[in-house]
Every structure is written in structure tokens, then in C-alpha cells.
Amino acid sequence: MQYTNLGRTGLRVSRFVIGGAHFGQTLTQQELDAIVHAGWDAGITTFYTGDDYNVGEGERMLGEAIKSRREDLVLMVKAGYRVGAYGNYSRQGMPTDIREDYVAQRTGNLDYDRLWQAGVAPTARGLNRKHMTKALDESLKRLQTDYIDVYMAHFFDETTPLEETMDVLDGFVRSGKVRYLGCAQFNAWQFVRSLWVSDKAFLHRFEASQLNFSMLERGVEAEVLPALRATGASLFAAITDAGGMLTGQYDRTSERPGGEGARQRYIDPFWNDESFAAMEKIGACARRLGRAPLEMAQAWTLAQEPVASLWIGPHTPQEIAEQTKVTERPLAADELTEINEMLKTIPVNLRR
């Protein structure tokens, strides 16, 4: 395993990070424990979760799995969405029929009155002081820890002034409950503006951003990656296997994976003719280089500056050993050149 610094800090993170929305959904505690231990065996020291993953169950299970080595590890937590909205539950744990998708929560386009009648408060989400203070305290309890290494704004909140968000996050660092700050789903101007707000008020800043980035989803190359490079921040690349499409297991004759859950949700947007055409080119390139498609795809993503780590969501311990081999065999310069030439013939974003 290789390690690198988080943004401009001295915090060392492993180049693979284990986490996922499926914790608490499709895995038992025993299965997650096995995955975490396999991660340790592979040299992975960094883990992530979101407080909204499966009504907080993802945090509870991860906290239980890592507690024996908590001080040795880097723990990253995303917050801001309503806990319970992910599974359409009210605060009392009752199912609701009111859709609170991620876009609606980010923009505030919600039926607050109906939600209130269903037991969901208007203050139950967002990057405002009230919600984030409560969210942090509840995360610490579920994770069985008294601090979080990297606390991340899960989205850009259009309903809360950025000045308020950065001020409350800075307070978390100064209180000792959080060590470093990051964000997710911020575009380039949103990220740079957050740095401007922090610099102006002498606040702790975001040192990293998490966004989807793979051979089939390269939109961050245009503006986000240059912005992060220019400001010394890191990128944590998520869904680097394009929901499983880049494993090379599927073609036009394959039956679409069934079932529900995070894995199904991630592959669906890439299940289209353009993606299958792209995979034919990617597969041919991988064969020429003597690599498996996923190995080549993840090695390529790791080679892109300023990618610090790949966020992976393994379902079995065996997946970890297979994926982390990438760090032992990085791409040579001539391989990168050939891959980049091939990618010029593939659309930048095949998410549909």
C-alpha cells in the first residue's frame, strides 16, 4: 500500500479508502468486520461513511468494526443530509411517503409542511449550525469515538450561507471534535468560494473534495481538478469502477444486475449502449497492456493529479486484495499515453 498527504496537511491517508452506503444495508456486522480486517491486511488505514447511510446504521457498524484500532486509523465522515431520508424514514423511525431525494435536500425544494406532519422537522438537514452541531454529536456516539479525523460537508447547501457553514465547521476543529475538513459534491466555483470565505475570516479550510471520477465519468477534469491542483487540495475519487461496469464483466448480451441497494443504484446510470461501446475500447486497450480492465481503470485514476485516494465499497474481503494490487504496479508513462489517446475517443461522461 502507498500513502499520501491530505491536501496541504501532514495527515497521511492510504491510497485506497474503504466505505460505502451498503454498510448496514446488505452486510452483517460479521461480514463488515471481515472486510475491515482484510483492509488492514492490505495496508488500508483510512475509512469513510456518511451519517445518513441507512439511518445511521452504517456509522454504528463501522464504528464497531474499527474500534480496536481507532487510534491507528483515519476516519472520514460526510454529513448534512437528513438521517432517515436515505431510506425514507421519519425521525421516529416511521416510513414516510414523502420523497426527500438528494437534489431536493440540497436546494430546499421540499414540502416542509407535509414533512412536519410526518414527523420530520424543517431543521433536520443542511449545513447550518443547528443541524450540523446535532449531526456531529450523534455521529460521535454511533461511531464510538470522541473525534473524527476528516469531517466533510456532504453537499453544497443552497439554503445556508457558506459563511455560516465554514464558521461552524471551524468551530468543530477548534473544539477538538474534528481534526480536518473536507467536502463532497462541490463543483469548482463552490469549492474555491469556500476557500475564499475561510481565508477571509481566518477559518480552517477544506483540504479535500470527494467526487465521482472514473474512465466513464471524467467531468471533473475540466474545472474541478485544475481548481484543486491550484489550491493544494486533494481529490478522493468515488465510484471509480463506474458502478461495476469497468470490471469488464458486462457486455450488451449481459442481463442487467437485479435487486436493490447501493450497487444497483450505481451501475444503472452506466447501463447504456454508449458505455458498452466504450467498454469494448477499454477492454481492447487493457488487453494490449496486459492488464485487467478494472486494474487499468483504477491505476489510471490514481495517476491523475491531485487524486489522493480511491474510495471503494467492497462487498467481500476478496475484492480488497484484488483491487489494491494496483498500487504495486502503477502505470508507466507509455501506458498512460496510450490510455489517454484511447480516452479521447470516448465521451467524457457516460452517466445517463
Secondary structure by P-SEA (a helix, b strand, c coil): cccccccccccccccbbbccccccccccaaaaaaaaaaaaaacccbbbbbcccccaaaaaaaaaacccccccbbbbbbcccccccccccccccccccccccaaaaaacccaaaaaaaaccccccccccaaaaaaaaaaaaaaaccccccbbbcccccccccaaaaaaaaaaaaaaccccccccccccaaaaaaaaaaaaaaccccccbbbbbbccccccccccaaaaaaaabbbbbcccccccccccccccccccccccccaaaaaacccccaaaaaaaaaaaaaaaaacccaaaaaaaaaaacccccbbbbbcccaaaaaaaaccccccccaaaaaaaaaaaccccccccc
